[in-house]
Amino acid sequence: RIPGNTMCCDCSSQEYLTWASSNVGVVVCNECVGGHRALGAHISEARSLKMDMWTPEMQQVMLSRGNNLMNAQLEAHPVTRDFKPQPDSPLEHKQAYVRSKYANGAFC
């Protein structure tokens, strides 16, 4: 197991962790993955952990990064805690956070 990958990288949900961003190297829940898909594959390539094929290169990205490492980089700013969604946050909040975090680098 990769440190931090037992919960969603974006909202910390421990349920429905069946998705990942293969180019960012993080595991996300069924709700946050919609925000990743909306960004486009050039920013975050959302893939199913169970149904999609994973190349050795994609697997290596996942094994070398993980939620803890990427959050240390992408959520380094102290203001992050004021905006980070919870598992029960509205879907719109989660998607806006994902956009701000990955596309805009708002919390670095």
Secondary structure, DSSP 8 states (H G I E B T S, - for coil): --TTTTS-TTT---S---EEETTTTEEE-TTHHHHHHHH-TTT--EEETTTS---HHHHHHHHHS-HHHHHHHHT-STTHHHH---TTS-HHHHHHHHIIIIIS-TT-
